[in-house]
Amino acid sequence: MDLPSRHSIMRTLTRLDRGWRFLAGEHRELQAQRGQRSPGEMPWRIHGHAFDDSGWQVVDLPHDFVAGQPVVASSAEAAGLALRAEDAMDDALFVSRGSKPYGVAWYRKRFRVDADLARERVFLRCGGIMADAQLWVNSLPMHHEPSGTSAFTIDITAALFDGEAEQTLAIRCDSGRAEGWWYEGGGLYREIEVITVPHQHLELDGIQIIAQPDDETAPGATVTVRAHVVEAGADSSVRVTLLDPDGQSVANDSAETAGSAALWSATLRLEASRRWSLANPARYTARVELLDGAGAVIDAVDERFGIRTAVFDATDGFRLNGIPTKLKGVCCHQDHAGVGIACPRDLIAFRLCRLQDLGANAYRSAHHPASRDLLELCDEMGIMVLEEHRLLAPGAYELDQFARMLRRERNHPSIIAWCIGNEPGFVQMDPRMLRIVEKYREVAAGLDPTRPLTCAWHTMDRRQENGDRQRRRHVHDVAELLPSLRSLPLIGLNYSPQLWDGIRAACPDLPFVCTEASSSLRTRGAWPTDPDACTVYGEDTHEEVRIWGPMQWRAANAPGVAGSVLWTGFDYRGEPTPYRRWPAVASQFGILDSCGFLKDNGRYFMSQWREEPQVHLTPHWNLPVELETPVEVYVYCNCERVALFLNGTRMGEAAVEPGHVVDFTGIPYRPGRLHAVGYRGGEVVAEDHVETAGEPAGLHCWVMNPEAVRGPGATLVIGVAVVDSEGRTVPTACLPVDLVLAGCRLLGTGNGCPTDHDPEQVPHRRTFNGLLQVILQIEDPQAMTLTATTPGLPASTWS
């Protein structure tokens, strides 16, 4: 019998995004089952095909069920509300993870597979499930994935019903098992896909593309394409076609396969290639096709890649396509205000755009493998990535996680280095460390020899001694660090700029990058510092973590240093810093707040990272002080000189030392206009001002991600500001706002306040220091409106 025409067209991919059934907590039918039969023989149970889940909540992906949990003051209180009460954790960890109840949740999805199971295989691919996930297909246990950040793929063919029968996927996850000490969320927060391929097929994640330019600047390049072929026939062959960034064919090759699990390879030549760069992130496509003996296509994959050189060098620091380039990087966790870790692709794009607006050009996925959406967007936008493995450990599972990350992500041109771990203080000073690192080097050598390995080493020694007693000390002797630093081809170190010169002198042949730096602390719009409100303004008193600091600025910009990666790009839930106590529930490390609104320290880095003249003033000029009170005014500037004016009166002028903040002290507070002017060569090249806003007179709504395509399913980020009669944002306004939506669905709200405990997924939220953010998913673009109201003021409607 002839196969349907679809089976001659290759694989199919179906995303399982919509219509999941969700239950928070354990189910009464899944209590202890001593003496009962195996789960596969009990289809009526919660993981079974016949189970009735019609009464469960319906949710779409991505979904973070912990984000919707209440904020509570203690682990004991959380135990009363928890998804699984016996999982109450110690209070220190509870506070560090964001003061929300964690625990078990269940997801179930019914779907159909159009496949001839005698001739095809069906895979389930999951981008990440938080955490400790167990999966069943049609009542049969299929997979257990402990990590919440690792992608995985499983063959579910044997568990499927034949024909067009309805299939059932059940997933249990347990977010109560912490992997980190920050907010981790819970649930199906990344993509889940069903992929159907013929028995003879190109192995999933089995294609590797190595693009080697002739040298760092020459236009020519050699492209090697490798493909693993599963159950290759004796007469089958593979054909590869290279398409340039415009979609035009520029090279092709084909050859027969050999063996039942063949590794096929071809080398193609491009005499003139377009480089992937920050300004022009050109991407090519390798179209890889598996052919039968008659030349018909059995399976095909389009794999995107870029042609570029990325060289870490002990002299230049880092070169991209032969051009010395400083890494102006940020570390980021996965969560965003309103949605937790369930960030749709458009929201990830918004976050990356905000970082690029500041001048950032590099991203460290801390401390987890990045999502596929994030890496594809970094490829597309021209952002370099330090891709990070969660935990440096020698176990078979941890090494498999690392190998999976490399196989899945090695073709992304944005990735410039693999980071094998973060601050592994328990083994860094231990003799076992070298053996552990060697295991990772062996894995990388077999899967991706084109990028260097690094680790975010630290100066903290946390080895255990005398049983459970922990030894904690900071290492100040470079000699003690050298075994770990020399164990990898790229030195990575968090903080400690006072050691950088000594490290580079001791390792003159190894390139160096600061994998984590700065950790400046600010609350958006806050003035002055108020410990009772858990808000902070101004320079941190600790030289190592203050806004850059003279030593750190000089060290990062020294020749031979590739650059620095800041902690962090955005504020994030959990690990409340600097106030590790109630009511604080979020970190304040970010150069942007948790919504992506710009903070003062972000304005500093903007002035250092962007080449065009920059001048930025802080604080705002609605200060809660008496008239004529002396105020300290900061100017962040990359000009030669800067002058300050208050209501037209010149208040002073100062030279700008590179990397330093200009500090004007004793400025008398007088409402009105504070104005800073930057000069180069005696000419005015940049200006900034802050003005005293009047009383709140209304609300103003605007789209913060205009680059998003406004189609059904797209995510829009809407800003809401409290404004005075002149349209100026009132920087101290904290007002309740009600939201009325049409033609769209509310995903979440945020305001950047580190002590806000209000629900984030309901249409009511207060502004914080004048601003509020609303995240929407479009349902009907023609009927889409958002109306924001607050008592006593005119409403604002956006459409």
C-alpha positions in Angstrom: 0.0 0.0 0.0 1.3 3.4 -0.9 2.1 5.8 2.0 0.1 9.0 2.2 1.8 11.9 0.5 2.6 13.4 3.9 5.1 10.6 4.6 7.2 11.7 1.7 7.5 15.2 3.0 9.7 14.6 6.1 9.0 15.2 9.7 6.2 17.1 11.3 6.3 19.2 14.5 3.4 20.0 16.7 3.6 22.4 19.6 1.6 21.5 22.7 0.9 25.0 23.9 -2.8 25.2 24.4 -5.5 23.6 26.5 -3.5 21.9 29.3 -5.4 20.7 32.4 -3.7 21.8 35.6 -3.9 20.8 39.2 -1.9 22.4 42.0 -1.0 19.9 44.7 -1.2 16.2 45.0 -4.4 14.3 44.2 -6.2 12.1 46.6 -5.8 9.2 44.2 -2.1 9.4 44.3 -1.5 8.7 48.0 0.6 5.8 49.1 -0.2 2.8 47.0 1.4 0.0 48.9 0.7 -3.5 47.5 -1.0 -2.1 44.4 -0.2 -2.8 40.8 2.2 -0.7 38.7 1.0 2.7 37.4 0.8 1.4 33.9 -1.9 -1.0 34.9 -4.0 1.7 36.6 -5.2 4.0 33.8 -8.0 5.4 35.9 -5.4 7.1 38.2 -4.2 10.6 37.8 -1.5 9.8 35.4 -3.7 7.4 33.4 -5.3 7.7 30.0 -8.9 7.2 31.4 -8.7 9.7 34.3 -11.3 12.4 34.3 -9.6 15.8 34.4 -12.5 17.8 33.2 -12.7 19.7 36.5 -9.1 20.9 36.4 -8.1 24.4 35.5 -7.3 25.0 31.8 -3.9 26.7 31.2 -1.7 27.5 28.2 2.1 27.4 28.0 4.4 28.8 29.1 3.0 28.4 32.7 4.6 29.1 36.1 2.2 27.9 38.8 4.4 29.3 41.6 4.1 32.8 40.3 0.4 32.8 41.1 0.9 31.7 44.7 0.6 34.2 47.5 3.6 35.9 49.1 3.8 34.9 52.8 6.0 35.8 55.7 7.4 32.5 56.8 7.9 28.9 55.8 5.5 27.9 58.6 2.7 30.0 57.1 3.6 28.6 53.7 3.2 25.1 55.0 -0.4 25.9 55.7 -1.0 27.0 52.1 1.6 24.9 50.4 1.0 22.6 47.5 2.5 19.9 49.6 2.6 20.9 53.3 5.3 18.5 54.3 7.7 20.3 52.0 8.0 23.3 54.2 11.6 24.5 53.9 13.9 26.2 56.4 13.2 29.9 56.6 16.5 31.1 55.2 15.9 29.1 52.0 12.3 30.1 51.9 13.1 33.8 52.0 15.8 33.3 49.4 13.5 31.6 47.0 11.0 34.5 47.0 8.7 33.8 50.0 6.2 31.8 48.0 4.9 28.2 48.6 6.5 25.7 46.3 5.4 22.1 45.8 3.8 19.5 43.5 1.7 20.2 40.4 0.1 18.1 37.8 -0.5 18.8 34.1 -2.4 16.6 31.6 -2.8 17.1 27.9 -4.8 15.1 25.3 -3.5 15.2 21.7 -3.5 13.2 18.5 -0.6 12.0 16.4 -1.0 11.6 12.7 1.6 8.8 12.3 2.0 5.3 10.9 3.7 3.8 13.9 4.9 0.9 11.9 7.0 3.3 9.7 7.5 6.3 11.9 8.8 7.2 15.3 7.4 9.9 17.6 9.4 12.0 20.0 8.4 14.3 22.8 10.8 17.3 23.2 10.6 19.5 26.3 12.6 22.7 26.6 12.5 22.5 30.4 10.1 21.6 33.3 10.6 23.0 36.7 11.3 20.7 38.4 11.8 17.0 39.2 9.5 16.0 36.4 7.9 12.6 35.9 6.1 11.9 32.6 3.5 9.3 31.6 2.1 8.6 28.1 -1.2 6.8 28.0 -0.7 5.6 31.6 2.8 4.3 31.0 5.8 5.8 32.8 8.2 7.3 30.3 10.8 9.6 31.8 12.1 11.2 35.0 14.0 14.5 34.6 15.3 15.8 38.0 16.7 19.1 36.6 14.3 22.0 36.0 16.5 23.7 33.4 17.7 21.0 31.1 16.0 20.3 27.8 15.3 16.6 27.0 13.9 14.5 24.2 12.2 11.1 24.6 10.9 8.5 22.2 7.3 7.9 23.0 6.4 5.7 20.0 6.0 2.4 21.9 3.5 4.0 24.3 1.2 5.5 21.7 -2.2 4.1 20.6 -2.4 3.1 16.9 -4.4 5.1 14.4 -6.0 8.4 15.2 -6.8 7.5 18.8 -6.5 10.3 21.4 -3.2 10.2 23.4 -2.7 11.4 26.9 0.4 13.0 28.4 0.5 13.4 32.2 3.3 15.3 33.9 4.0 15.6 37.6 6.5 18.2 38.7 7.8 19.1 42.2 9.2 22.6 42.5 9.8 22.0 46.2 13.2 20.4 45.4 15.5 23.5 45.2 18.3 23.6 42.7 19.2 27.2 43.4 18.9 29.8 46.1 16.8 32.2 44.1 13.2 32.2 42.8 13.0 29.2 40.5 9.2 29.0 39.8 7.5 25.8 38.8 5.7 24.0 36.0 5.8 23.8 32.2 7.6 27.0 31.5 9.2 26.2 28.2 8.1 24.7 24.9 6.8 21.1 24.6 6.6 19.6 21.1 5.7 16.3 19.4 8.0 15.5 16.5 7.2 12.7 14.0 9.9 11.3 11.8 10.3 8.2 9.6 12.2 5.3 11.0 15.1 6.3 8.8 15.7 9.9 9.9 18.2 12.5 10.8 18.8 12.2 14.5 17.3 15.0 16.6 20.0 17.4 17.7 22.4 15.3 15.6 23.4 17.9 13.1 26.6 19.9 13.7 27.8 22.8 11.6 31.4 24.0 11.9 31.9 27.2 10.0 35.6 28.1 9.8 36.6 31.4 8.1 40.0 31.3 6.3 41.2 33.7 9.0 39.8 36.4 11.2 39.2 38.9 8.5 39.2 37.0 5.1 35.9 36.6 3.3 36.4 32.9 2.5 35.1 30.1 4.7 34.9 26.4 4.9 31.6 24.9 6.3 31.6 21.3 7.6 28.2 19.7 8.1 27.9 16.5 10.1 24.7 14.5 10.5 23.9 11.4 12.4 21.5 9.2 10.4 19.4 6.7 12.3 18.6 3.4 10.6 20.3 4.5 7.3 19.5 2.2 4.4 22.2 0.6 2.3 21.3 2.9 -0.6 20.3 6.1 1.2 22.2 9.3 0.9 22.3 12.8 2.4 22.2 16.0 0.6 23.1 19.4 2.1 22.4 22.8 0.6 23.7 26.0 2.1 21.4 29.0 1.8 22.8 32.5 2.3 21.1 35.1 4.6 18.8 36.1 1.6 17.7 32.5 1.1 19.8 31.9 -2.0 21.6 28.6 -2.6 25.4 29.1 -2.4 26.8 25.6 -2.1 25.7 22.0 -2.0 27.0 18.4 -1.7 25.7 14.9 -1.3 27.0 11.4 -0.6 25.7 8.0 0.4 25.4 7.0 4.0 26.9 3.8 5.5 25.8 1.7 8.3 22.6 1.6 10.5 23.6 4.7 12.6 25.9 6.5 10.2 27.8 9.7 10.8 27.6 11.6 7.5 29.9 14.5 6.8 30.4 17.0 4.0 32.7 20.0 3.6 31.6 23.0 1.5 33.5 26.0 0.4 32.4 29.6 0.3 34.7 32.1 -1.4 32.8 35.1 -0.1 30.8 34.8 3.1 28.9 37.3 5.2 30.0 37.4 8.8 27.7 37.2 11.9 28.5 40.3 13.9 26.9 42.5 16.5 25.9 45.1 13.9 24.9 42.6 11.2 24.1 39.2 12.7 23.9 37.4 9.3 22.7 33.8 9.5 23.0 31.1 6.9 20.8 27.9 6.7 22.1 24.4 6.1 19.3 22.4 4.6 20.1 18.7 5.3 18.0 16.1 3.5 17.9 12.3 3.8 17.2 10.6 0.5 16.1 7.1 -0.3 17.6 5.0 -3.1 15.2 6.6 -5.6 16.3 10.1 -4.6 13.1 10.9 -2.8 13.3 13.0 0.4 12.7 10.9 3.5 13.5 13.5 6.1 14.9 17.0 6.2 16.1 19.6 8.7 16.8 23.3 8.2 19.6 24.3 10.7 20.5 28.0 11.1 24.2 29.0 11.7 26.5 31.9 11.5 30.0 32.4 10.1 32.3 34.3 12.4 35.5 34.1 14.5 35.3 34.6 18.2 38.7 34.5 19.8 39.6 35.0 23.4 43.2 36.3 23.5 45.7 37.0 26.3 46.8 40.2 24.5 43.6 41.6 23.1 41.1 40.1 25.5 38.5 39.2 22.9 38.2 39.6 19.1 35.1 39.2 17.1 35.9 38.7 13.4 39.4 40.1 14.1 38.1 43.3 15.8 39.0 43.7 19.5 35.7 43.9 21.3 35.0 44.4 25.0 32.3 42.2 26.5 29.7 44.5 28.0 27.7 41.8 29.5 25.0 41.1 32.0 24.0 38.0 34.0 20.3 37.2 34.1 17.9 34.8 35.8 14.8 33.6 33.9 11.9 35.4 35.7 10.1 38.6 34.8 7.6 40.7 36.7 4.0 39.3 36.4 4.8 36.0 34.8 7.6 34.4 36.8 9.7 32.1 34.7 7.0 31.6 32.1 8.3 34.2 29.6 6.8 34.1 26.1 9.2 34.7 23.2 8.0 38.3 22.7 8.7 39.1 26.4 12.2 37.6 26.1 12.8 39.8 23.0 11.6 42.8 24.9 14.1 42.1 27.7 17.0 41.7 25.2 16.0 45.0 23.5 16.1 46.8 26.8 19.6 45.5 27.4 20.8 46.5 24.0 19.4 50.0 24.5 21.8 50.4 27.4 24.7 49.3 25.2 25.1 45.7 26.5 26.4 43.2 23.9 26.7 40.0 25.9 24.5 37.8 28.1 25.4 35.1 30.6 22.6 32.6 31.3 23.0 32.5 35.1 22.9 29.8 36.4 21.2 27.5 33.9 21.1 26.5 30.2 19.3 29.2 28.3 16.0 28.6 26.5 15.8 28.0 22.8 13.9 31.2 22.3 16.5 33.3 24.1 19.4 31.8 22.0 17.5 32.2 18.7 16.8 35.8 19.6 20.5 36.4 20.5 21.4 34.9 17.2 19.0 37.2 15.4 19.8 40.4 17.4 23.6 40.2 17.6 24.1 39.4 21.3 27.0 37.2 22.5 26.2 34.5 25.0 28.1 32.8 27.8 26.1 29.6 28.0 26.1 28.0 31.4 25.8 24.5 32.8 23.9 24.4 36.1 26.2 22.4 38.4 29.8 21.4 38.2 29.8 17.8 39.4 31.2 14.5 38.0 28.1 12.4 38.2 26.8 10.7 35.0 23.6 12.7 35.1 25.4 16.1 35.4 27.7 15.2 32.6 24.8 14.1 30.4 23.1 17.4 31.1 26.2 19.2 29.9 26.4 16.9 26.8 22.7 17.6 26.0 23.3 21.3 26.2 26.2 21.2 23.8 24.4 18.9 21.3 21.3 21.0 21.2 22.9 24.5 21.1 26.3 24.2 19.5 25.1 25.7 16.1 24.1 29.0 17.6 26.6 31.7 16.5 25.8 33.9 19.5 27.4 31.4 21.9 31.1 32.3 22.3 32.0 30.1 25.3 30.7 27.4 27.5 30.6 28.0 31.2 30.7 24.7 33.2 29.6 26.1 36.5 29.2 28.9 38.9 31.2 29.5 42.1 31.9 25.8 42.9 33.4 26.7 46.2 33.0 23.2 47.6 35.4 21.7 45.1 37.3 24.6 43.7 40.2 24.4 46.2 39.9 20.6 46.4 42.4 18.2 44.6 39.4 16.5 43.1 38.6 19.6 41.1 41.1 18.9 38.3 39.7 15.4 37.7 36.1 16.8 37.6 37.1 19.6 35.1 38.8 17.0 32.9 35.6 15.1 32.5 33.9 18.2 31.1 36.8 18.9 28.8 36.5 15.4 27.4 32.7 15.9 26.8 33.3 19.2 25.1 36.2 17.9 22.9 33.8 15.2 21.5 30.8 17.5 20.9 32.1 21.0 20.3 35.9 21.7 20.1 35.3 25.1 18.5 34.5 27.1 21.7 36.6 27.5 24.9 35.4 26.3 28.3 35.4 28.5 31.3 34.0 28.5 34.8 32.8 31.3 37.0 35.4 30.7 39.7 35.3 32.6 43.0 37.6 33.3 45.9 35.3 31.6 48.5 36.5 28.3 49.8 33.5 26.3 51.1 35.1 22.9 51.6 33.7 20.7 54.3 35.9 19.5 57.1 35.3 17.5 60.3 32.1 16.0 59.1 29.3 18.5 58.5 31.3 21.5 59.6 31.8 24.0 56.7 34.9 26.0 56.2 34.3 29.4 54.7 37.1 31.8 53.9 38.0 34.2 51.1 41.2 33.4 49.3 43.5 36.4 48.8 46.6 34.6 47.6 46.6 34.2 43.8 48.7 31.1 44.1 45.8 29.2 45.7 43.6 30.0 42.8 46.0 29.0 40.0 45.2 25.3 39.8 41.5 26.0 39.0 42.2 29.0 36.9 44.7 27.1 34.8 42.5 24.1 34.4 40.5 25.6 31.5 41.6 27.6 28.4 39.6 30.7 29.4 40.0 32.1 32.9 36.7 33.2 34.4 36.5 34.9 37.8 33.7 36.5 39.7 34.6 39.9 41.4 37.9 40.4 43.2 39.3 43.0 40.8 42.3 43.5 43.1 43.5 40.1 42.1 43.2 40.5 38.3 46.6 42.0 37.7 48.2 39.2 39.7 46.3 36.5 37.9 47.2 37.9 34.5 50.9 38.1 35.5 50.8 34.5 36.7 49.0 33.3 33.6 50.3 35.5 30.8 49.3 32.9 28.1 45.7 32.6 29.1 42.8 35.0 28.2 40.7 36.4 31.1 37.1 37.4 31.5 35.3 38.7 34.5 32.2 36.4 34.6 30.5 38.4 37.3 31.0 42.0 38.4 29.6 45.1 39.9 26.5 43.9 41.9 25.5 47.5 42.5 22.3 48.0 44.5 19.5 50.5 43.7 15.8 50.7 44.0 14.2 52.4 41.0 13.1 55.9 41.8 13.9 55.7 45.5 15.3 58.6 47.4 16.8 58.6 50.0 17.7 55.1 51.3 15.0 53.8 53.6 15.7 50.6 55.4 12.2 50.5 56.8 10.8 50.3 53.2 13.7 48.1 52.1 14.7 50.7 49.4 18.2 51.8 48.6 19.7 54.9 46.9 23.2 55.9 46.2 26.7 54.3 46.2 27.1 51.1 48.0 29.8 51.5 50.7 31.5 48.2 49.7 34.2 49.1 47.1 34.0 45.7 45.4 30.3 45.8 44.7 29.5 49.5 44.4 28.6 51.0 41.0 31.7 49.8 39.2 34.2 51.5 41.4 37.6 52.9 40.2 39.5 49.7 40.7 37.0 47.5 38.9 36.5 50.0 36.0 40.3 50.1 35.4 40.6 46.4 35.6 37.8 45.6 33.2 39.1 48.0 30.6 42.7 46.9 30.9 44.3 45.4 27.8 44.1 41.6 27.8 40.8 41.5 29.7 37.9 40.4 27.5 35.4 42.4 29.5 33.0 42.0 32.4 29.5 40.6 32.9 27.4 42.4 35.5 25.3 41.0 38.2 22.5 41.5 37.1 20.7 42.8 34.0 17.3 42.8 35.8 16.1 42.7 39.4 14.8 39.2 40.1 12.5 37.4 42.6 14.1 35.9 45.6 17.6 36.4 47.1 16.4 39.7 48.6 19.4 42.0 48.7 20.5 44.2 50.4 17.6 43.6 52.9 17.5 39.8 53.6 14.3 40.1 55.6 10.6 40.6 55.4 8.9 42.4 53.7 11.6 42.3 51.0 11.0 39.5 48.4 13.3 40.5 45.5 16.9 41.3 44.7 17.9 44.9 43.8 21.1 44.0 41.9 19.6 44.9 38.5 20.5 47.7 36.3 16.9 47.5 35.2 14.1 46.7 37.6 12.1 43.5 37.3 9.8 45.1 34.7 12.7 46.5 32.6 12.2 50.1 33.7 15.6 51.9 33.8 17.3 52.4 37.2 20.0 54.9 38.1 22.8 52.3 38.0 21.5 51.3 34.5 21.9 55.0 33.5 25.5 54.8 34.7 26.4 51.8 32.5 24.6 53.3 29.6 27.0 56.3 29.9 30.0 53.9 29.9 28.8 51.3 27.3 27.4 53.5 24.5 29.9 55.4 22.4 27.7 58.5 21.7 27.9 61.3 24.3 25.8 60.6 27.4 24.7 62.6 30.3 22.4 61.3 33.0 21.1 63.1 36.2 20.0 61.6 39.5 18.0 61.8 41.7 14.6 62.9 40.5 13.5 66.4 41.6 10.4 65.7 43.7 12.4 65.2 46.9 10.7 65.0 50.3 12.9 67.7 52.0 12.6 71.3 53.0 13.5 74.1 50.7 17.3 74.8 50.5 18.2 71.5 52.0 21.6 70.5 50.6 21.3 67.6 48.2 24.0 65.4 46.6 23.5 65.2 42.8 25.2 62.6 40.7 25.9 62.9 37.0 26.8 59.8 34.9 28.7 61.0 31.9 31.2 60.0 29.2 32.0 63.6 28.2 35.1 65.6 29.1 33.4 68.1 31.3 30.0 68.6 32.8 28.2 71.6 34.1 25.1 71.6 36.4 22.3 74.3 36.3 19.4 74.7 38.7 16.5 76.8 37.4 19.0 78.5 35.0 21.6 79.2 37.6 25.0 77.6 37.1 25.7 75.5 40.2 29.2 74.2 39.2 31.3 72.5 36.6 33.7 69.5 36.8 36.0 67.4 34.8 34.9 63.8 34.1 37.3 61.1 35.0 36.6 58.0 32.8 34.5 55.5 34.6 33.8 57.8 37.6 30.6 59.5 38.7 30.6 63.3 38.9 29.3 64.2 42.3 27.9 67.7 42.9 27.5 68.2 46.7 25.5 70.8 48.6 23.0 71.6 45.8 20.1 73.5 47.5 16.8 71.8 46.9 14.6 74.2 45.0 11.7 72.8 43.0 11.9 73.4 39.3 14.4 72.2 36.6 17.8 70.6 37.3 19.9 70.6 34.1 23.3 69.0 33.2 25.3 69.8 30.1 28.2 67.7 28.8 31.1 69.1 26.8 33.7 67.7 24.5 36.3 70.1 23.0 34.4 73.0 24.5 31.2 72.1 22.6 27.9 71.0 24.1 27.4 67.3 23.0 24.8 65.9 25.5 22.3 67.2 28.0 19.8 65.8 30.6 17.3 67.3 32.9 14.9 66.4 35.7 11.9 68.6 36.6 9.7 68.8 39.6 6.4 67.2 38.6 3.0 68.5 39.9 0.2 66.5 41.5 -1.1 63.4 39.7 -3.5 64.5 36.9 -4.0 61.3 35.0 -2.5 58.0 33.6 -0.6 57.5 30.4 -0.3 54.1 28.6 2.2 53.2 26.0 3.6 50.1 24.3 7.1 49.2 25.5 7.8 46.6 22.9 6.7 48.1 19.6 8.8 45.6 17.7 6.3 42.8 18.5 4.1 41.8 15.6 0.5 42.5 16.7 -1.1 39.2 15.7 -3.1 36.7 17.7 -1.0 35.0 20.4 1.6 37.8 20.4 2.7 39.3 23.7 2.6 43.1 24.3 4.3 44.9 27.2 2.3 48.0 28.2 3.7 50.7 30.4 1.4 52.8 32.6 2.6 56.1 34.1 1.1 58.5 36.6 1.5 61.9 35.0 0.9 65.5 36.0 -1.0 68.2 34.0 2.1 68.7 31.8 2.4 65.0 31.0 5.5 64.5 33.2 5.7 61.3 35.1 5.2 61.8 38.9 8.2 59.9 40.3 6.8 59.4 43.8 3.2 58.3 42.8 2.1 55.0 44.2 -1.6 54.7 43.2 -4.0 51.8 42.8 -4.8 51.1 39.2 -7.7 49.0 37.8 -7.4 47.4 34.3 -10.2 46.6 31.9 -9.2 44.5 28.9 -10.9 43.6 25.6 -9.5 41.5 22.8 -6.6 40.4 24.9 -5.7 38.3 27.9 -3.9 39.4 31.0 -0.7 37.5 31.6 0.6 39.6 34.5 1.4 42.9 36.0 4.5 44.3 37.7 5.8 47.5 39.2 9.4 46.9 40.3 8.8 47.3 44.0 11.0 45.0 46.1 8.3 44.7 48.8 5.1 44.4 46.8 3.1 41.4 47.8 0.0 42.0 45.7 -1.2 39.3 43.3 0.4 39.7 39.9 -2.1 38.0 37.6 -5.3 39.9 38.4 -6.3 43.2 36.8 -5.5 45.4 39.8 -2.1 46.7 40.8 -0.6 49.8 42.3 2.1 51.9 40.6 5.5 52.1 42.2 7.3 55.4 42.0 5.1 56.5 39.1 5.2 53.3 36.9 3.3 50.1 36.3 3.7 47.4 33.7 1.0 45.2 32.1 1.8 42.1 30.1 -0.9 41.1 27.6 -1.5 38.3 25.1 -3.4 39.4 22.0 -6.6 37.4 21.1 -8.3 39.8 18.7 -6.0 42.5 17.3 -9.0 44.5 15.9 -10.8 44.6 19.2 -7.8 45.0 21.5 -8.0 47.8 24.2 -6.7 48.4 27.6 -8.2 50.9 29.9 -6.4 51.9 33.1 -8.2 53.8 35.9 -7.4 55.2 39.3 -9.8 56.9 41.7 -10.3 60.6 41.1 -8.3 60.8 37.9 -9.2 60.5 34.2 -8.9 57.1 32.7 -6.3 56.2 30.0 -7.2 53.9 27.1 -4.8 52.3 24.8 -5.7 50.3 21.6 
